[in-house]
Amino acid sequence: MNPSTKVIGQWTLVALVIGNIIGSGIFVLPAAMAPYGAASLLGWGVTLCGALALAQVFAWLARSIPNHGGPYAYARSAFGDTVGFMVAWSYWICTWSANAAIAVAFTGSLGALWPAVAATPLRSALCSLAALWICTGITLSGVREAGRVAVVTTLLKLIPLLVFGLIGLVALHAGSYRPFNPGGQSLTGVALSTATLALWALLGLETATVPTGVVKDPLRTVPRATLIGTLVAGVATMLACTVVIGMLPRDQLAASAAPMAAAATHAWGTLAGIGVAMVAVVSCFGTLNGWVLLVAQTTMAAAQDGMFPRAFARVDRRGTPWIGLLVSSVLTSALITANFTRSLVALFTFMILLSTATTLLPYLVTALAWWRLEGGGASWLRRIIAAVAVLFSLWALAGAGAEPLLWGAVLLLAGFPLYLWRRFAMRRAPLAPGPSTTSH
């Protein structure tokens, strides 16, 4: 990789990790969590511990395998081409389906400020599509420009969200969380269901490991950004979402497309609600920008290695893999359009479960890759952390539910004809190793 293309530094990468984690989930997720009440804290506890364990595993692998592609590179190094392809394909599905959910959440947040944009399902879909293609245009203008947008939007949302969470926590009283378990489910069942939903709010912890080809000093920068970003974003997200659940009646919270703004209005008045809604709009847009940048990089490594069509590795004069980016944005647009008749909350919930189900395979395989590559000579502490990462991935996968797992399996199987075709093409005309198989 040409050194001149390495345009992302330490703090830009930290901002990308935080920005990709703190996005739509923190503003919309309380509505999906509402039926579980304060018992949702069980899921948050499991998810935060599991996410930090996964982040640590990613950080270890980033030091020993500094390859472009993140989960794909680790899976291919540990288990070979077939598993590498499955992870790359699954992670690609995760990124473009996540973009659909984030775009929908952007519309819900903007609708709290400007109700007309979300007055009908058709208007909501059009607004979501407009946000998606604006972010696609930013990434097409260059990685450096997309990184600058990420830094600005991360600062504009992180500070207000921490202030909101701390003030809201002080204002609450114990009765706000009674009954503790309003649905009457077993606590194990609540923890299982809410852990998968909460994981959506922490997806993106692997962000720093994907675009290493454009990162300065990746051996040092990537592990630090992964751990710092996950910890800061995880604490801020759990704090804010938990506070919102205690601020609004459960039925009102469950029906709200912008629950954090509604909670601020309920507690402190209209101006507070408008302020939070403005932060939510900036946050969702910034996260969509970060994930669109990520989806542009996701397929590049696999394409360079011949796992994906070579066209996906083609870059323009700004270094952007534009074909992979445009194909991904078209698929995201199709997903939004195909489901626009659902309510915003129902659509968001379905998409986050689909995206979470498809990203858990890369997470699980990454944790198993560490065991295969480094586990034999590792300390007992590292083995415990890696075991937590594996168990958490399995736990969250079990809690995703039948519908998202079925869709995820169908989409995963849909990739195998492409894989067989690429394998056949590689046998006929072997390709030289791509940049993702070499250190940067």
C-alpha positions as CSV (number, residue, x, y, z in Angstrom):
1,M,0.0,0.0,0.0
2,N,1.4,3.4,-1.0
3,P,2.3,5.4,2.1
4,S,0.6,8.4,0.6
5,T,-2.8,6.6,0.9
6,K,-2.4,6.2,4.7
7,V,-4.5,9.2,5.7
8,I,-6.2,8.0,9.0
9,G,-4.3,8.8,12.2
10,Q,-4.9,7.8,15.8
11,W,-7.6,10.2,16.8
12,T,-9.4,10.0,13.5
13,L,-9.6,6.2,13.9
14,V,-10.8,6.5,17.6
15,A,-13.5,8.9,16.3
16,L,-14.5,6.4,13.6
17,V,-14.8,3.6,16.2
18,I,-16.8,5.7,18.7
19,G,-18.8,7.2,15.8
20,N,-19.7,3.9,14.3
21,I,-20.8,2.5,17.6
22,I,-22.7,5.5,19.0
23,G,-25.3,6.2,16.3
24,S,-28.8,5.1,15.8
25,G,-28.9,2.5,18.6
26,I,-28.5,5.0,21.4
27,F,-31.4,7.1,20.2
28,V,-33.9,4.4,19.0
29,L,-33.0,1.3,21.0
30,P,-34.8,2.3,24.2
31,A,-38.1,1.8,22.3
32,A,-37.1,-1.8,21.5
33,M,-35.9,-2.3,25.1
34,A,-39.0,-0.8,26.7
35,P,-40.9,-4.1,27.2
36,Y,-38.1,-5.4,29.4
37,G,-37.9,-2.4,31.7
38,A,-35.0,-2.1,34.1
39,A,-34.3,-5.8,33.6
40,S,-32.7,-4.8,30.3
41,L,-29.7,-3.9,32.5
42,L,-28.9,-7.6,32.6
43,G,-28.5,-7.6,28.8
44,W,-26.4,-4.5,28.9
45,G,-24.1,-6.0,31.5
46,V,-23.6,-9.2,29.5
47,T,-23.2,-7.2,26.2
48,L,-20.7,-4.7,27.6
49,C,-18.5,-7.4,29.1
50,G,-18.7,-9.5,25.9
51,A,-18.0,-6.5,23.6
52,L,-14.9,-5.6,25.6
53,A,-13.7,-9.2,25.4
54,L,-14.3,-9.2,21.7
55,A,-12.5,-5.8,21.3
56,Q,-9.5,-7.2,23.2
57,V,-9.4,-10.2,20.9
58,F,-9.5,-7.9,17.8
59,A,-6.7,-5.8,19.3
60,W,-4.5,-8.8,19.8
61,L,-5.1,-10.0,16.3
62,A,-4.5,-6.6,14.9
63,R,-1.0,-6.6,16.3
64,S,-0.1,-10.1,15.0
65,I,-2.0,-10.0,11.7
66,P,-1.9,-6.3,10.5
67,N,-3.8,-7.1,7.3
68,H,-6.4,-5.1,5.4
69,G,-9.8,-6.5,6.0
70,G,-10.3,-7.1,9.7
71,P,-12.4,-10.2,10.5
72,Y,-11.9,-11.5,6.9
73,A,-8.2,-11.4,7.2
74,Y,-8.1,-13.2,10.6
75,A,-10.5,-15.9,9.4
76,R,-8.6,-16.6,6.2
77,S,-5.3,-16.7,8.1
78,A,-6.6,-19.2,10.6
79,F,-9.0,-21.4,8.6
80,G,-8.3,-20.9,4.9
81,D,-10.2,-19.5,1.9
82,T,-13.6,-21.0,2.4
83,V,-14.1,-19.7,6.0
84,G,-12.5,-16.5,4.9
85,F,-15.0,-16.0,2.2
86,M,-18.0,-16.9,4.5
87,V,-16.8,-14.2,7.0
88,A,-16.2,-11.6,4.3
89,W,-19.6,-12.3,2.8
90,S,-21.4,-12.3,6.1
91,Y,-19.6,-9.1,7.3
92,W,-20.5,-7.4,4.0
93,I,-24.2,-8.3,4.5
94,C,-23.9,-6.9,8.0
95,T,-22.5,-3.6,6.8
96,W,-25.0,-2.8,4.1
97,S,-28.0,-4.0,6.1
98,A,-26.7,-1.9,9.1
99,N,-26.7,1.1,6.8
100,A,-30.4,0.5,6.1
101,A,-31.1,0.5,9.8
102,I,-29.0,3.6,10.5
103,A,-30.7,5.5,7.6
104,V,-34.1,4.6,9.0
105,A,-33.0,5.8,12.4
106,F,-31.8,9.1,10.9
107,T,-35.3,9.6,9.4
108,G,-36.9,8.9,12.8
109,S,-34.6,11.4,14.5
110,L,-35.2,14.0,11.8
111,G,-38.9,13.4,12.1
112,A,-38.9,14.5,15.7
113,L,-37.7,17.9,14.4
114,W,-39.6,18.0,11.2
115,P,-42.6,15.6,11.4
116,A,-43.5,16.0,7.7
117,V,-40.5,13.8,6.6
118,A,-41.8,10.8,8.5
119,A,-45.5,11.4,8.1
120,T,-45.9,8.5,5.7
121,P,-43.9,5.3,5.0
122,L,-43.1,6.6,1.5
123,R,-41.7,9.9,2.8
124,S,-39.7,8.0,5.5
125,A,-38.2,5.8,2.8
126,L,-37.3,8.7,0.6
127,C,-35.6,10.6,3.5
128,S,-33.6,7.4,4.4
129,L,-32.5,7.0,0.8
130,A,-31.5,10.6,0.5
131,A,-29.3,10.4,3.7
132,L,-27.7,7.2,2.4
133,W,-26.7,8.6,-1.0
134,I,-25.4,11.9,0.5
135,C,-23.0,9.8,2.7
136,T,-22.1,7.7,-0.3
137,G,-21.2,10.9,-2.1
138,I,-19.0,12.0,0.8
139,T,-17.0,8.7,0.7
140,L,-16.7,9.0,-3.0
141,S,-15.0,12.3,-2.4
142,G,-12.2,10.5,-0.5
143,V,-11.3,8.6,2.7
144,R,-9.7,11.7,4.2
145,E,-12.9,13.7,3.8
146,A,-15.1,11.0,5.2
147,G,-12.7,10.8,8.2
148,R,-13.0,14.5,8.8
149,V,-16.8,14.3,8.9
150,A,-16.5,11.4,11.4
151,V,-14.3,13.4,13.8
152,V,-16.7,16.4,13.7
153,T,-19.9,14.4,14.1
154,T,-18.4,12.3,16.9
155,L,-17.5,15.3,19.0
156,L,-20.9,16.9,18.4
157,K,-22.7,13.8,19.7
158,L,-20.4,12.3,22.4
159,I,-20.2,15.3,24.7
160,P,-24.0,16.1,24.7
161,L,-24.8,12.4,25.2
162,L,-22.6,12.1,28.3
163,V,-24.1,15.3,29.7
164,F,-27.6,14.0,29.0
165,G,-26.9,10.6,30.7
166,L,-25.4,12.1,33.8
167,I,-28.1,14.7,34.3
168,G,-30.8,12.2,33.6
169,L,-29.3,9.8,36.1
170,V,-29.2,12.4,38.9
171,A,-32.9,13.4,38.1
172,L,-34.2,9.8,38.3
173,H,-35.5,8.1,41.5
174,A,-35.8,4.4,42.3
175,G,-39.5,4.2,41.4
176,S,-38.7,5.0,37.8
177,Y,-37.7,1.4,37.3
178,R,-40.6,-0.5,38.9
179,P,-41.6,-3.1,38.2
180,F,-38.1,-4.4,37.5
181,N,-39.2,-7.1,35.1
182,P,-42.6,-5.9,33.7
183,G,-42.9,-8.6,31.1
184,G,-42.7,-11.4,33.6
185,Q,-40.1,-13.4,31.5
186,S,-37.4,-15.4,33.2
187,L,-34.4,-13.3,33.9
188,T,-32.3,-15.6,31.7
189,G,-34.7,-15.1,28.9
190,V,-34.7,-11.3,29.4
191,A,-30.9,-11.3,29.4
192,L,-30.7,-13.4,26.2
193,S,-33.2,-11.2,24.3
194,T,-31.8,-7.8,25.5
195,A,-28.2,-8.8,25.0
196,T,-28.7,-9.3,21.3
197,L,-30.6,-6.0,21.0
198,A,-27.9,-4.2,23.0
199,L,-25.2,-5.7,20.8
200,W,-26.6,-3.7,17.9
201,A,-25.7,-0.5,19.9
202,L,-22.1,-1.8,20.2
203,L,-21.6,-3.1,16.6
204,G,-18.7,-1.4,15.1
205,L,-16.1,-2.3,17.7
206,E,-14.1,-3.9,14.9
207,T,-14.1,-0.7,12.8
208,A,-10.5,0.1,13.3
209,T,-9.3,-3.4,12.0
210,V,-11.0,-3.1,8.6
211,P,-9.4,-0.1,6.8
212,T,-5.8,-0.8,8.0
213,G,-4.5,-0.1,4.5
214,V,-5.3,3.6,4.9
215,V,-4.2,3.8,8.6
216,K,-1.0,5.4,9.8
217,D,1.2,3.0,11.9
218,P,-1.6,0.3,12.2
219,L,0.3,-1.9,14.6
220,R,0.0,0.7,17.2
221,T,-3.0,2.7,16.1
222,V,-5.5,0.0,15.4
223,P,-5.4,-1.9,18.8
224,R,-5.5,1.4,20.8
225,A,-8.4,2.8,18.8
226,T,-10.3,-0.5,19.2
227,L,-10.1,-0.6,23.0
228,I,-10.5,3.1,23.7
229,G,-13.4,3.5,21.2
230,T,-15.3,0.4,22.5
231,L,-14.9,1.4,26.2
232,V,-15.9,5.0,25.8
233,A,-18.8,4.3,23.4
234,G,-20.1,1.3,25.5
235,V,-20.3,3.2,28.7
236,A,-21.9,6.3,27.1
237,T,-24.5,4.1,25.3
238,M,-25.5,2.0,28.2
239,L,-25.8,5.1,30.5
240,A,-28.0,7.0,28.0
241,C,-30.3,4.1,27.0
242,T,-30.9,3.1,30.6
243,V,-31.7,6.6,31.7
244,V,-34.3,7.0,28.9
245,I,-36.1,3.8,30.0
246,G,-36.7,5.4,33.4
247,M,-37.9,8.7,32.1
248,L,-41.0,7.7,30.0
249,P,-44.0,5.5,30.6
250,R,-43.3,2.1,29.0
251,D,-46.2,2.1,26.4
252,Q,-45.2,5.6,25.2
253,L,-41.6,4.7,25.0
254,A,-42.3,1.5,23.0
255,A,-44.3,3.4,20.4
256,S,-41.8,6.3,20.0
257,A,-39.7,6.6,16.8
258,A,-37.4,9.0,18.7
259,P,-37.5,7.9,22.4
260,M,-34.6,9.9,23.7
261,A,-36.0,13.2,22.3
262,A,-39.4,12.2,23.7
263,A,-37.9,11.5,27.1
264,A,-36.0,14.9,27.2
265,T,-39.3,16.7,26.3
266,H,-41.2,14.8,29.0
267,A,-38.6,15.6,31.7
268,W,-37.3,19.1,30.8
269,G,-39.6,20.6,28.2
270,T,-39.8,21.3,24.4
271,L,-36.4,23.0,24.0
272,A,-34.6,20.0,25.7
273,G,-36.4,17.6,23.3
274,I,-35.4,19.7,20.3
275,G,-31.8,19.8,21.5
276,V,-31.6,16.0,21.9
277,A,-33.3,15.5,18.5
278,M,-30.7,17.7,16.9
279,V,-27.9,15.7,18.5
280,A,-29.7,12.5,17.3
281,V,-29.8,13.7,13.7
282,V,-26.1,14.6,13.8
283,S,-25.3,11.3,15.5
284,C,-27.2,9.1,13.0
285,F,-25.8,11.0,10.0
286,G,-22.2,10.7,11.4
287,T,-22.6,7.0,12.0
288,L,-24.1,6.4,8.5
289,N,-21.1,8.3,7.1
290,G,-18.7,6.0,9.1
291,W,-20.4,2.8,8.1
292,V,-20.6,3.8,4.4
293,L,-16.9,4.4,4.6
294,L,-16.5,1.0,6.2
295,V,-18.6,-0.8,3.6
296,A,-16.4,0.7,0.9
297,Q,-13.4,-1.0,2.5
298,T,-15.0,-4.2,3.5
299,T,-15.0,-5.9,0.1
300,M,-11.6,-4.6,-1.0
301,A,-9.4,-7.1,0.8
302,A,-11.5,-10.1,-0.3
303,A,-11.5,-8.8,-3.9
304,Q,-7.7,-8.3,-3.8
305,D,-7.3,-11.9,-2.8
306,G,-9.7,-13.2,-5.5
307,M,-12.5,-14.1,-3.1
308,F,-14.8,-11.4,-4.4
309,P,-15.0,-10.1,-8.0
310,R,-11.9,-8.2,-8.9
311,A,-14.0,-5.2,-9.8
312,F,-14.6,-4.6,-6.1
313,A,-10.9,-3.9,-5.6
314,R,-10.9,-1.2,-8.3
315,V,-10.2,2.3,-6.8
316,D,-10.6,5.7,-8.3
317,R,-8.0,8.5,-8.2
318,R,-8.9,9.3,-4.6
319,G,-8.3,5.7,-3.5
320,T,-11.9,4.8,-3.0
321,P,-13.1,1.3,-4.0
322,W,-16.1,2.9,-5.8
323,I,-17.6,-0.2,-7.4
324,G,-18.0,-2.0,-4.1
325,L,-19.3,1.2,-2.5
326,L,-22.0,1.7,-5.2
327,V,-23.1,-1.9,-5.2
328,S,-23.4,-1.9,-1.4
329,S,-25.4,1.3,-1.4
330,V,-27.8,0.0,-4.1
331,L,-28.4,-3.1,-2.0
332,T,-29.0,-0.9,1.1
333,S,-31.5,1.1,-1.0
334,A,-33.3,-2.1,-2.1
335,L,-33.6,-3.3,1.6
336,I,-35.1,0.1,2.6
337,T,-37.5,0.1,-0.3
338,A,-38.6,-3.5,0.1
339,N,-39.6,-2.9,3.8
340,F,-40.8,0.7,3.7
341,T,-44.4,-0.3,4.5
342,R,-43.4,-1.3,8.1
343,S,-43.5,1.3,10.9
344,L,-40.2,2.9,11.6
345,V,-39.8,1.1,14.9
346,A,-40.7,-2.3,13.4
347,L,-38.5,-1.7,10.4
348,F,-35.6,-0.7,12.7
349,T,-36.0,-3.6,15.0
350,F,-36.0,-6.1,12.1
351,M,-33.0,-4.6,10.4
352,I,-30.9,-4.4,13.6
353,L,-31.6,-8.1,14.3
354,L,-30.7,-9.0,10.7
355,S,-27.5,-7.0,10.9
356,T,-26.6,-8.4,14.3
357,A,-27.2,-12.0,13.2
358,T,-24.9,-11.6,10.2
359,T,-22.1,-9.9,12.1
360,L,-22.0,-12.5,14.9
361,L,-20.5,-15.1,12.5
362,P,-17.5,-12.8,11.9
363,Y,-17.2,-12.1,15.6
364,L,-17.4,-15.8,16.5
365,V,-14.9,-16.8,13.9
366,T,-12.5,-14.0,14.9
367,A,-12.5,-15.3,18.5
368,L,-12.0,-18.9,17.3
369,A,-9.2,-17.6,14.9
370,W,-7.3,-16.2,17.9
371,W,-7.5,-19.7,19.6
372,R,-6.2,-21.4,16.5
373,L,-3.4,-18.9,15.9
374,E,-2.3,-17.8,19.4
375,G,-4.2,-19.7,22.0
376,G,-1.7,-22.5,22.5
377,G,1.0,-20.3,23.9
378,A,-1.2,-17.6,25.6
379,S,-1.5,-16.8,29.3
380,W,-4.4,-18.0,31.3
381,L,-5.8,-14.4,31.5
382,R,-5.9,-14.1,27.7
383,R,-7.5,-17.5,27.4
384,I,-10.3,-16.5,29.8
385,I,-10.9,-13.3,27.9
386,A,-11.0,-15.1,24.5
387,A,-13.3,-17.8,26.0
388,V,-15.7,-15.0,27.1
389,A,-15.6,-13.6,23.6
390,V,-16.5,-17.0,22.1
391,L,-19.3,-17.7,24.6
392,F,-20.8,-14.2,24.2
393,S,-20.9,-14.6,20.5
394,L,-22.8,-17.9,20.8
395,W,-25.1,-16.4,23.5
396,A,-26.0,-13.4,21.3
397,L,-26.5,-15.6,18.2
398,A,-29.0,-17.7,20.1
399,G,-30.9,-14.6,21.1
400,A,-31.2,-13.2,17.6
401,G,-34.5,-15.1,17.0
402,A,-35.6,-17.3,14.2
403,E,-36.6,-14.7,11.5
404,P,-33.2,-12.8,11.4
405,L,-31.2,-16.0,11.6
406,L,-33.2,-17.5,8.8
407,W,-32.7,-14.4,6.6
408,G,-29.0,-14.4,7.6
409,A,-28.6,-18.1,6.6
410,V,-30.4,-17.5,3.3
411,L,-28.2,-14.5,2.5
412,L,-25.1,-16.4,3.5
413,L,-26.0,-19.4,1.3
414,A,-26.6,-17.0,-1.6
415,G,-22.9,-16.2,-1.6
416,F,-21.7,-19.7,-2.3
417,P,-22.4,-19.7,-6.1
418,L,-20.1,-16.6,-6.2
419,Y,-17.5,-18.3,-4.2
420,L,-17.5,-21.5,-6.4
421,W,-17.3,-19.3,-9.5
422,R,-14.3,-17.4,-8.1
423,R,-12.6,-20.6,-7.1
424,F,-13.1,-22.0,-10.6
425,A,-11.7,-18.8,-12.1
426,M,-8.7,-18.9,-9.8
427,R,-7.9,-22.4,-10.8
428,R,-7.9,-21.5,-14.4
429,A,-5.9,-18.3,-13.9
430,P,-4.1,-18.2,-10.5
431,L,-4.0,-14.7,-9.0
432,A,-1.0,-13.2,-7.3
433,P,-1.4,-12.6,-3.6
434,G,-3.3,-9.4,-2.9
435,P,-2.3,-6.6,-0.6
436,S,-4.4,-8.0,2.2
437,T,-2.1,-11.0,2.5
438,T,0.9,-8.8,3.3
439,S,1.8,-6.7,6.3
440,H,1.4,-2.9,6.0
